Amino acid sequence: MAESDKRKTSIRDEARSARWENIARGLYRFRSNRLSMIGLLMLIFILLVAIFAPIIAPYPEDAAGKTRVMERLQPPSEDFVFGTDKIGRDIFSRVVMGTGLALQVGTIIILLATTIGVTIGAIAGYAGGWIDDILMRITDIFLTVPALVLAIAISAALGKGIINAMIGISLVWWPGFARLTRSLVLSLREEPFVEAAFGIGAGHMRIIFRHILPNAVSPIIIKMTTDFGFAVLTAAALGFIGLGAQPPTPEWGAMINDGRRYFPDEWWIATFPGLAIWLMVFSWNLIGDGLRDVLDPRARR
Amino acid sequence: MNLRFYLLRRIALIVPTLIGLSILTFSIARLVPGDPVGLAAGPQATEEIKEALRREFGLDQPLPVQYINYMSGLFRGDWGQSLYTRRDVLPDLRTFWPATLELTTIAVIIATLLGVPAGVISAMYRNRLPDHIARILSLFFVSFPAFWLAMIFQTWFGRDLGMFPINKRLPVLVAPPPTTTGLFLIDSLIQLDFETFFISLKHIFIPSLVLSFSAFASITRITRASMVEALEKDFVRMERAIGIPYRIIIFKYVLRNAFIATITVISLNFGWLMAGAILIETIFDWPGLGLYAVHASLSLDFQPIMGIAFLYGVVFSLINILTDMVYGILDPRIRYG
């Protein structure tokens, strides 16, 4: 009894140490990719800005729509580094205060889309047969229309606002995750360890969540990272159209829309929020690019 | 014969998808909290006026009946009416669609002309400086919000340098060419009207260039990856061994092999860019589907939104079929059946 217990733990330890070794090797490869490290540093910078926004922003109350009519449309100066907008709010403070919002928007969209997509994809791939057919036909319907068009339609229907925009975008974002997860599950389902788990009487849920999905995590994480930037971009696009965040929310896309009328004479109103979006998206794209190299051996050549 | 059968089958297969799509657009438009009729009728409208509007648009009937009406309308070519302009949706789409198609097509061409060579160079100089530069540049440009970059480019090239027109498809004083396709570039060529051709080319260049940036990265990446894969094939080693110049191997044999995956990504990008055009058009005052879509969505005018989503679905499905046809041209081993 004691003997077999010991063996059990030692096998477990071996499996765990193998997994750790993989992670360590991956981390090493990620660290040696200079571009991704730059992306990671940029993201850490963005995170710090988001956390300390109320301290960094000289006029945090401007995010809520405080007006300073005497100082409207001021060009960048010592007092207002990024200038002021049409009602005298400090652009720098609003860009800084909007950082956390952009991160939240991206996180929520990606988490919602991943949850829906992975669930549907895993069920379709594992069950097969008519369940697979039906779920994949539904996925295809969503994929026939470019995501942005459907997102515009859904968020318009739900009503203007940042929450509805996030719901709209998540509802069109999941099919990619569903397709990916299904293809992963389809091949993992045939692996001997799944058969073994089934053989010793593991339930379907246990097999899916304990045996199949943990092995499908890497590609899903790559997709989450690369999609994050584009989710932020899409949310900004909706804000720019006027469907997303409503004033006075310091959402970057809406701020660009705000500055559009004053462009190019008062160029600073739209320019700085645009650069902020770019920085955010670029950092995620760099990280995603590096992760793809680490986790997908086919891409690393 | 075989090909025609295959085509017919593919076209028949998109019908269920489109029916599904019509259910989706219908549900989006009908099961929503907003009150489009109230919005369209204006704040002063009495209940009777709203009721009359509802009856006129068939909104007083039970949902399944409404859906049947909507779907049979789709097939008969009656795509509903705008609540605001009272114009029929389908003729409107027909008017605006060529402008978007033209913009998107030129953008895809630019993205291909930039992306494929960048991918080829990346693959030839794998993990060396040109490869890194191409990778950084494509990630750099794809990260810009296109609508923002559009504003910047419009100002730089249009206002400051004066090299390109600021907006619209043609200047006010230039009459558009007689409509054959609705694509100004092609229509003017048909008329052998080279002046109009070049004027509209100048108008379309900056908007489509901005639009193409979002496709640049994915086209470069897939070209590089499939080139690298193809370069490791045995036939390449054999060709090098018998002394065929590297350039000829790359451009004549490897590129053709690598192009199949690239074509897939290009065709996917066509659909995405068509959606991205919505944002670009609002900046350049481009009279396409985008302006129409933005206006309709901001005013909860659902028939046009449903129409646009449906049109995009049809076009996207047709592009997919077209892509499969191109595979056959590139790779004679592919048989349809």
Interface residues (C-beta under 8 A of the other chain):
Chain A: L35 R137 I138 D140 I141 F142 T144 V145 P146 A147 L148 V149 L150 I152 A153 I154 A156 A157 L158 G159 G229 L233 A236 A237 F240 I241 G242 L243 G253 I256 R260 F263 P264 W267 A270 T271 G274 I277 W278 V281 F282 N285 L286 D289 R298 A299 R301
Chain B: P16 T17 L18 G20 L21 L24 T25 I28 A29 V32 P33 G34 R126 H132 R135 I136 L139 F140 V142 S143 F144 P145 F147 W148 L149 M151 I152 T155 R159 A217 A225 V228 G271 W272 M274 A275 G276 I278 L279 T282 A293 V294 S297 L298 L300 F302 I305 M306 I308 A309 Y312 G313 F316 S317
